[in-house]
Amino acid sequence: MSETKALVSERLNLHVVNPSEVAFGGVKAPEPFVSAEEAAQFLSVKRRQLLALARRGLAGAYPLGTGTVRKVWVFRLSELAASVVRSGGPQNIGTVKSSTAGIPRR
């Protein structure tokens, strides 16, 4: 009887491990890339506008392949969101802020 109790209590003390924690050594799994369509929907802009911003260097946009004329773009939503926050909102995405703003001209 005491052996049965010991086995039951041993089963209750088992530690459940998340497989992604084991695979990445306790580090969170990397964020997946999303397509231009998904990223445009996330930002509430048209796909063409998003791709134009990507060509201009929008943070979170990554070109795939070595094509010179056409490239496939993938995006990380967290980096896009941070870019929107830095720019001051979705209406200002891709606008260049002047470093001389507020300085009177002579």
Rosetta constraint file for C-alpha pairs under 8 A:
AtomPair CA 1 CA 5 HARMONIC 6.54 0.50
AtomPair CA 2 CA 6 HARMONIC 6.22 0.50
AtomPair CA 3 CA 7 HARMONIC 6.28 0.50
AtomPair CA 4 CA 8 HARMONIC 6.20 0.50
AtomPair CA 5 CA 9 HARMONIC 6.11 0.50
AtomPair CA 6 CA 10 HARMONIC 6.04 0.50
AtomPair CA 7 CA 11 HARMONIC 6.23 0.50
AtomPair CA 8 CA 12 HARMONIC 6.46 0.50
AtomPair CA 9 CA 13 HARMONIC 6.55 0.50
AtomPair CA 10 CA 14 HARMONIC 6.83 0.50
AtomPair CA 17 CA 21 HARMONIC 7.41 0.50
AtomPair CA 17 CA 22 HARMONIC 7.48 0.50
AtomPair CA 18 CA 22 HARMONIC 6.77 0.50
AtomPair CA 19 CA 23 HARMONIC 6.22 0.50
AtomPair CA 20 CA 24 HARMONIC 6.05 0.50
AtomPair CA 20 CA 26 HARMONIC 7.71 0.50
AtomPair CA 20 CA 28 HARMONIC 7.35 0.50
AtomPair CA 20 CA 29 HARMONIC 6.55 0.50
AtomPair CA 21 CA 25 HARMONIC 5.56 0.50
AtomPair CA 21 CA 26 HARMONIC 4.32 0.50
AtomPair CA 21 CA 27 HARMONIC 6.25 0.50
AtomPair CA 21 CA 28 HARMONIC 6.88 0.50
AtomPair CA 21 CA 29 HARMONIC 7.94 0.50
AtomPair CA 22 CA 26 HARMONIC 6.28 0.50
AtomPair CA 24 CA 28 HARMONIC 6.95 0.50
AtomPair CA 24 CA 29 HARMONIC 6.74 0.50
AtomPair CA 31 CA 76 HARMONIC 7.08 0.50
AtomPair CA 32 CA 76 HARMONIC 6.87 0.50
AtomPair CA 33 CA 74 HARMONIC 5.82 0.50
AtomPair CA 33 CA 75 HARMONIC 5.29 0.50
AtomPair CA 33 CA 76 HARMONIC 5.13 0.50
AtomPair CA 33 CA 77 HARMONIC 7.75 0.50
AtomPair CA 34 CA 38 HARMONIC 6.14 0.50
AtomPair CA 34 CA 39 HARMONIC 6.50 0.50
AtomPair CA 34 CA 74 HARMONIC 5.62 0.50
AtomPair CA 34 CA 75 HARMONIC 5.24 0.50
AtomPair CA 34 CA 76 HARMONIC 6.31 0.50
AtomPair CA 34 CA 77 HARMONIC 7.45 0.50
AtomPair CA 35 CA 39 HARMONIC 6.25 0.50
AtomPair CA 35 CA 73 HARMONIC 7.05 0.50
AtomPair CA 35 CA 74 HARMONIC 5.14 0.50
AtomPair CA 35 CA 75 HARMONIC 6.39 0.50
AtomPair CA 36 CA 40 HARMONIC 5.93 0.50
AtomPair CA 36 CA 47 HARMONIC 6.29 0.50
AtomPair CA 36 CA 50 HARMONIC 7.35 0.50
AtomPair CA 36 CA 51 HARMONIC 7.33 0.50
AtomPair CA 36 CA 73 HARMONIC 6.45 0.50
AtomPair CA 36 CA 74 HARMONIC 6.13 0.50
AtomPair CA 36 CA 75 HARMONIC 6.86 0.50
AtomPair CA 37 CA 41 HARMONIC 6.22 0.50
AtomPair CA 37 CA 47 HARMONIC 5.93 0.50
AtomPair CA 38 CA 42 HARMONIC 6.15 0.50
AtomPair CA 39 CA 43 HARMONIC 6.29 0.50
AtomPair CA 39 CA 50 HARMONIC 7.93 0.50
AtomPair CA 39 CA 75 HARMONIC 6.53 0.50
AtomPair CA 39 CA 76 HARMONIC 7.92 0.50
AtomPair CA 39 CA 77 HARMONIC 6.66 0.50
AtomPair CA 40 CA 44 HARMONIC 5.81 0.50
AtomPair CA 40 CA 45 HARMONIC 5.17 0.50
AtomPair CA 40 CA 46 HARMONIC 5.80 0.50
AtomPair CA 40 CA 47 HARMONIC 5.27 0.50
AtomPair CA 40 CA 50 HARMONIC 6.09 0.50
AtomPair CA 41 CA 45 HARMONIC 6.43 0.50
AtomPair CA 41 CA 46 HARMONIC 7.56 0.50
AtomPair CA 42 CA 77 HARMONIC 7.68 0.50
AtomPair CA 43 CA 90 HARMONIC 7.08 0.50
AtomPair CA 45 CA 49 HARMONIC 6.64 0.50
AtomPair CA 45 CA 50 HARMONIC 6.76 0.50
AtomPair CA 46 CA 50 HARMONIC 6.40 0.50
AtomPair CA 47 CA 51 HARMONIC 6.22 0.50
AtomPair CA 48 CA 52 HARMONIC 6.19 0.50
AtomPair CA 49 CA 53 HARMONIC 6.27 0.50
AtomPair CA 50 CA 54 HARMONIC 6.15 0.50
AtomPair CA 51 CA 55 HARMONIC 6.27 0.50
AtomPair CA 51 CA 73 HARMONIC 7.60 0.50
AtomPair CA 52 CA 56 HARMONIC 6.49 0.50
AtomPair CA 53 CA 57 HARMONIC 6.48 0.50
AtomPair CA 53 CA 58 HARMONIC 5.53 0.50
AtomPair CA 53 CA 93 HARMONIC 7.88 0.50
AtomPair CA 53 CA 94 HARMONIC 5.86 0.50
AtomPair CA 54 CA 58 HARMONIC 4.79 0.50
AtomPair CA 54 CA 59 HARMONIC 7.73 0.50
AtomPair CA 54 CA 61 HARMONIC 5.59 0.50
AtomPair CA 54 CA 62 HARMONIC 7.80 0.50
AtomPair CA 54 CA 73 HARMONIC 7.82 0.50
AtomPair CA 56 CA 94 HARMONIC 7.59 0.50
AtomPair CA 57 CA 61 HARMONIC 7.41 0.50
AtomPair CA 58 CA 80 HARMONIC 7.86 0.50
AtomPair CA 58 CA 83 HARMONIC 7.53 0.50
AtomPair CA 58 CA 94 HARMONIC 6.69 0.50
AtomPair CA 59 CA 79 HARMONIC 6.25 0.50
AtomPair CA 59 CA 80 HARMONIC 6.26 0.50
AtomPair CA 59 CA 83 HARMONIC 6.01 0.50
AtomPair CA 60 CA 75 HARMONIC 5.42 0.50
AtomPair CA 60 CA 76 HARMONIC 5.26 0.50
AtomPair CA 60 CA 77 HARMONIC 7.18 0.50
AtomPair CA 60 CA 78 HARMONIC 7.72 0.50
AtomPair CA 60 CA 79 HARMONIC 4.63 0.50
AtomPair CA 60 CA 80 HARMONIC 5.19 0.50
AtomPair CA 60 CA 83 HARMONIC 7.72 0.50
AtomPair CA 61 CA 73 HARMONIC 6.57 0.50
AtomPair CA 61 CA 74 HARMONIC 5.94 0.50
AtomPair CA 61 CA 75 HARMONIC 4.68 0.50
AtomPair CA 61 CA 76 HARMONIC 6.94 0.50
AtomPair CA 61 CA 80 HARMONIC 7.79 0.50
AtomPair CA 62 CA 73 HARMONIC 5.56 0.50
AtomPair CA 62 CA 74 HARMONIC 5.34 0.50
AtomPair CA 62 CA 75 HARMONIC 6.13 0.50
AtomPair CA 63 CA 71 HARMONIC 5.99 0.50
AtomPair CA 63 CA 72 HARMONIC 5.70 0.50
AtomPair CA 63 CA 73 HARMONIC 4.47 0.50
AtomPair CA 63 CA 74 HARMONIC 6.44 0.50
AtomPair CA 64 CA 71 HARMONIC 6.22 0.50
AtomPair CA 64 CA 72 HARMONIC 5.26 0.50
AtomPair CA 64 CA 73 HARMONIC 5.96 0.50
AtomPair CA 64 CA 74 HARMONIC 7.31 0.50
AtomPair CA 65 CA 71 HARMONIC 6.46 0.50
AtomPair CA 65 CA 72 HARMONIC 6.99 0.50
AtomPair CA 66 CA 71 HARMONIC 7.33 0.50
AtomPair CA 67 CA 71 HARMONIC 5.65 0.50
AtomPair CA 75 CA 80 HARMONIC 7.48 0.50
AtomPair CA 76 CA 80 HARMONIC 6.35 0.50
AtomPair CA 77 CA 81 HARMONIC 6.08 0.50
AtomPair CA 78 CA 82 HARMONIC 6.24 0.50
AtomPair CA 79 CA 83 HARMONIC 6.11 0.50
AtomPair CA 80 CA 84 HARMONIC 6.28 0.50
AtomPair CA 81 CA 85 HARMONIC 6.30 0.50
AtomPair CA 82 CA 86 HARMONIC 6.17 0.50
AtomPair CA 83 CA 87 HARMONIC 6.14 0.50
AtomPair CA 83 CA 93 HARMONIC 7.60 0.50
AtomPair CA 84 CA 88 HARMONIC 6.29 0.50
AtomPair CA 84 CA 89 HARMONIC 5.25 0.50
AtomPair CA 84 CA 90 HARMONIC 5.71 0.50
AtomPair CA 84 CA 92 HARMONIC 7.65 0.50
AtomPair CA 84 CA 93 HARMONIC 6.03 0.50
AtomPair CA 85 CA 89 HARMONIC 5.78 0.50
AtomPair CA 87 CA 92 HARMONIC 5.83 0.50
AtomPair CA 87 CA 93 HARMONIC 5.98 0.50
AtomPair CA 87 CA 94 HARMONIC 7.74 0.50
AtomPair CA 87 CA 95 HARMONIC 7.69 0.50
AtomPair CA 88 CA 92 HARMONIC 6.25 0.50
AtomPair CA 88 CA 93 HARMONIC 7.92 0.50
AtomPair CA 89 CA 93 HARMONIC 6.86 0.50
AtomPair CA 97 CA 101 HARMONIC 7.88 0.50
